[in-house]
Amino acid sequence: MGDPESSNRGAAAAATAEPQKKPMARWFRRLLFAAAVLLVAFSVGVVARGPVCWPFDFLWNLGPVVEAPELRSADDGKVRVVFLQHGMWRTSMAMDRIERSLRHHGYEVINTGYPSTNDYLAGHAKRLRDVVEARFARGKVDEVSFVGHSMGGVVIHEYLRRPDARQPQACIYIATPQRGAILADKRRHWFPYKIAMGTKASQQLATVDPIHRLPIPHGERSGAIVGDIGEGNADIPGPDDGTVGVSEATFEGISAAVRVPYGHTRICVMDRVIRQILHFLARGAFAEPGKPG
């Protein structure tokens, strides 16, 4: 005959294990549901080319502000406004950690989204003009600067070519294909590329587009933060950040450039990159190699 005490212990253990299984099953169902929602959102976004990256952008930017007290905006009463421009298929949330860090260091920051896949670069530049002028209409602005990631930098180029553009104190380009991207050359005729990225601004990112033969306005100071993960993408000659080649991310006449070992998406949220932005805005140059930043 079996040991009654052992039987009781086994029954108790089974009773204890059963409630544990149910919470695990509930969490698994919740994860499946969340994955299904994200898949549907992604699918709808591909068809409608809507801003479905915001959950990713939000989670990607949850880090705290970067602390660099020595790089605060000068306390001289001047109003320094920095306008941010995100890249293709992203949202303003993609620049959120940069925005919060700049505000923390005394800058006024305007970070607006735009329908990156649904218009040409000229249309995006006009939207940026409207945002800039709306801020000037609200009150005093002493200095204007721009920070753009990827295609956002090209939108800044196009804005600065406008006759009504405000002269910037500084422009910082993060992983921007300054004269177009070889990757766009190779993929712009692909059906999936057109479906996901549209047939307007995304096509203008190709190096063969006439817009890239126009002079790039320098502004008073212009700097490029260039991602370099080695030869990450076989479709891009030489080192790159997985999307933009190192050789594509600067232009003749740029004031300064610095390389960082980050990929195209990760680059915007890294402490080192944000410190470089703060350094350039405060001191007119990037931090020297080997120093913080």
C-alpha positions in Angstrom: 0.0 0.0 0.0 1.2 3.6 -0.7 2.3 5.9 2.0 -0.6 8.2 2.9 1.7 11.0 3.8 3.5 10.8 0.5 0.2 10.8 -1.3 -0.9 13.9 0.6 2.4 15.7 -0.2 1.9 14.9 -3.9 -1.6 16.1 -3.9 -0.6 19.3 -2.2 2.2 19.9 -4.7 -0.1 19.3 -7.6 -2.6 21.8 -6.1 0.2 24.3 -5.7 1.5 23.9 -9.2 -2.0 24.2 -10.8 -2.5 27.9 -9.9 1.0 28.7 -11.1 0.2 27.4 -14.6 -2.8 29.6 -15.0 -0.9 32.9 -14.6 1.8 31.7 -17.0 -0.9 30.7 -19.5 -2.6 34.1 -19.2 0.7 35.9 -19.8 1.4 33.7 -22.8 -2.0 34.6 -24.3 -1.4 38.3 -23.6 1.9 38.1 -25.4 0.3 36.4 -28.4 -2.4 39.0 -28.4 0.2 41.9 -28.3 2.2 40.2 -31.1 -1.0 39.9 -33.2 -1.9 43.5 -32.6 1.6 44.7 -33.6 1.5 42.4 -36.7 -1.8 43.9 -37.8 -0.6 47.4 -37.1 2.5 46.7 -39.1 0.6 45.3 -42.0 -1.9 48.2 -42.1 1.1 50.6 -41.9 2.8 48.9 -44.9 -0.4 49.3 -46.9 -1.4 52.7 -45.7 2.2 53.8 -45.0 1.1 55.3 -41.6 3.2 56.1 -38.6 3.1 52.6 -37.1 6.6 52.8 -35.7 5.6 54.8 -32.6 5.4 51.8 -30.2 8.9 50.9 -31.2 10.1 54.5 -31.1 8.5 54.9 -27.7 10.2 51.8 -26.2 13.5 52.6 -27.9 13.6 56.0 -26.2 12.7 55.1 -22.6 16.3 55.8 -21.4 16.9 58.8 -19.0 18.2 62.1 -20.2 21.9 62.4 -20.7 23.6 64.4 -18.0 26.4 66.8 -19.1 26.1 70.0 -17.0 29.2 71.5 -18.5 27.5 71.5 -21.9 24.4 73.5 -20.9 23.2 76.3 -23.1 24.7 79.6 -22.0 22.7 81.4 -19.3 22.8 84.7 -21.2 19.1 85.3 -21.7 19.1 84.2 -25.4 16.3 82.0 -26.6 17.9 79.0 -28.4 15.5 76.8 -30.3 16.4 73.4 -31.8 14.2 71.9 -34.4 14.3 68.1 -34.8 13.5 66.0 -37.9 13.1 62.3 -37.7 13.9 59.8 -40.5 11.8 57.9 -43.0 9.0 55.7 -41.6 9.6 56.9 -38.1 7.8 59.3 -35.8 8.7 62.3 -33.6 9.0 59.8 -30.8 12.2 58.5 -32.5 13.9 61.7 -31.4 12.4 61.8 -27.9 15.6 61.1 -25.9 17.4 63.7 -27.8 14.6 66.1 -27.2 14.4 65.5 -23.5 18.2 65.8 -23.1 18.4 69.1 -25.0 15.6 70.5 -22.9 17.4 69.4 -19.7 20.4 71.4 -20.9 18.5 74.7 -21.4 17.4 74.5 -25.0 13.9 75.0 -26.3 13.1 72.0 -28.6 10.5 71.6 -31.2 10.1 68.0 -32.3 7.3 67.5 -34.8 6.4 64.5 -36.9 5.7 64.5 -40.6 4.3 62.0 -43.1 7.7 60.8 -44.4 6.4 58.3 -47.0 3.5 60.3 -48.3 5.1 63.4 -49.9 8.2 64.7 -51.7 11.1 66.4 -50.0 9.9 69.8 -51.0 6.5 69.1 -49.3 8.3 68.0 -46.1 10.5 71.1 -46.3 7.4 73.3 -46.5 6.0 71.7 -43.4 9.2 72.4 -41.6 9.1 76.0 -42.8 5.5 76.3 -41.3 6.7 74.8 -38.0 9.6 77.2 -37.8 7.5 80.3 -38.7 4.8 79.3 -36.2 7.5 79.3 -33.5 8.8 82.7 -34.6 5.2 84.1 -34.6 4.9 83.1 -30.9 7.7 85.2 -29.7 11.4 85.9 -29.3 14.0 83.5 -31.0 17.7 84.4 -30.9 19.3 81.3 -32.4 17.9 78.5 -34.5 19.5 75.1 -34.9 18.5 71.9 -36.6 19.2 68.2 -35.8 18.1 65.6 -38.4 18.3 61.8 -38.5 18.7 60.0 -41.8 16.2 61.5 -44.3 15.4 64.2 -41.8 18.7 65.7 -42.6 17.9 65.8 -46.3 14.6 67.5 -45.4 16.7 70.1 -43.6 18.8 70.6 -46.7 15.7 71.2 -48.7 14.3 73.6 -46.2 17.6 75.6 -46.1 17.4 76.0 -49.9 14.1 77.9 -49.6 14.4 81.7 -49.9 12.3 82.1 -46.7 14.5 79.8 -44.6 15.8 81.1 -41.3 19.6 81.1 -41.1 20.7 78.4 -38.6 23.3 78.8 -35.9 24.1 75.0 -36.3 23.0 72.0 -38.2 23.7 68.5 -37.0 23.1 65.5 -39.3 22.9 62.0 -37.8 23.4 59.1 -40.3 22.1 61.3 -43.2 22.7 60.2 -46.8 23.9 63.7 -47.8 24.0 63.1 -51.5 21.6 60.2 -51.6 21.9 56.5 -50.6 23.3 53.7 -52.7 20.9 51.4 -50.9 18.0 53.4 -52.3 19.6 53.1 -55.8 19.5 49.4 -55.5 16.1 48.9 -53.9 13.9 51.8 -55.2 12.5 49.6 -58.0 11.5 46.8 -55.8 7.8 46.3 -55.3 8.0 45.8 -51.5 10.2 48.9 -51.2 7.6 51.0 -53.0 4.8 49.5 -50.9 6.5 50.2 -47.6 8.3 53.4 -48.4 6.1 55.0 -51.0 7.0 56.5 -54.3 7.8 60.1 -53.4 10.5 61.1 -51.0 11.9 57.6 -50.8 12.6 57.7 -54.5 14.4 61.0 -54.1 16.9 59.4 -51.8 18.5 57.6 -54.7 21.8 59.2 -55.7 20.6 59.7 -59.3 17.9 62.1 -58.3 18.6 65.7 -59.6 18.1 67.1 -56.1 21.5 65.7 -55.1 23.3 67.8 -57.7 22.2 71.0 -55.9 24.6 72.7 -53.5 24.1 71.7 -49.8 23.6 74.8 -47.7 26.2 74.9 -44.9 24.6 77.2 -42.4 27.0 78.9 -39.9 28.2 75.5 -38.5 27.3 72.0 -39.8 28.4 68.7 -38.4 27.8 65.0 -39.2 27.6 62.1 -36.8 28.4 59.1 -38.8 27.6 55.5 -37.9 30.3 52.9 -38.6 29.8 49.2 -37.8 32.3 48.1 -40.4 31.0 46.4 -43.6 27.6 45.8 -42.2 25.6 45.7 -45.4 27.0 43.9 -48.4 25.0 46.2 -50.8 26.9 49.3 -49.6 30.6 49.7 -50.6 33.0 50.1 -47.6 32.0 50.7 -44.0 28.4 51.7 -43.2 25.8 51.8 -40.4 23.7 49.1 -42.1 21.7 51.6 -44.1 24.0 54.6 -45.0 27.6 54.3 -46.0 30.3 56.2 -44.1 31.3 57.9 -47.3 27.7 59.0 -47.9 27.2 60.6 -44.5 29.3 63.8 -45.0 29.7 66.4 -47.8 32.3 68.8 -49.0 32.3 71.9 -46.9 30.9 70.4 -43.8 32.4 71.9 -40.6 33.1 68.7 -38.7 32.3 65.0 -38.7 32.7 62.3 -36.1 32.3 58.5 -36.4 30.5 56.4 -33.8 30.2 52.6 -33.7 26.4 52.4 -33.9 23.9 51.1 -36.4 21.4 53.3 -38.3 18.5 52.9 -35.8 20.4 52.7 -32.6 22.5 55.8 -33.2 19.8 58.2 -32.1 19.4 57.0 -28.6 23.0 56.4 -27.6 24.5 58.5 -24.8 27.7 59.2 -26.7 25.8 60.6 -29.7 23.6 62.8 -27.5 26.7 64.2 -25.8 28.2 64.9 -29.2 25.1 66.9 -30.1 25.3 68.9 -26.9 29.0 69.5 -27.4 28.5 70.8 -30.9 25.6 73.1 -30.0 27.5 74.5 -26.9 31.0 74.7 -28.3 30.7 74.7 -32.1 32.6 71.4 -32.5 32.4 67.8 -31.6 34.2 66.3 -28.6 37.8 65.3 -29.3 38.5 61.6 -29.8 39.1 59.8 -26.5 37.1 62.3 -24.5 33.5 61.8 -23.3 31.1 62.0 -26.2 
